[in-house]
Amino acid sequence: MKRTLQSPSELRKALVAIFPMLPRDFGEQGESVFEDAGPTYHSMMRDFAHFFAKNIDQFSDRQLGRFAELLAGAREASGPLENAVETCFLEPARQLKVHDRIEPFLAAAEKGARK
């Protein structure tokens, strides 16, 4: 398994590497009105869920496969990143009816991680 992302800034870098079309200011919003409260895994995944739903038709299978590997690694590691993936990306993806695009890739990535 790949190394688990250790911070929201690592998550941002990983997402930008997979989806270079992310807006330049992606992930700069924090959870709080306080200036020093930076982005969290939850705020990043919440913002990404909207980007994903809006641009779903533009993503290649390669991008979706790499993203699914990121999601599978987060789910396997548990903790704050896993919680953010579940509550701020996967649940909204189901509600926004875009989960069917990522689910086959996620199933393959999770199956590969178990080998």
Secondary structure, 3 states (H helix, E strand, C coil): CCCCCCCHHHHHHHHHHHCCCCCCCCCCCCCCCCCCCCCCHHHHHHHHHHHHHHHHHHCCHHHHHHHHHHHHHHHHHCCHHHHHHHHHHHHHHHHCCCHHHHHHHHHHHHHHHHC
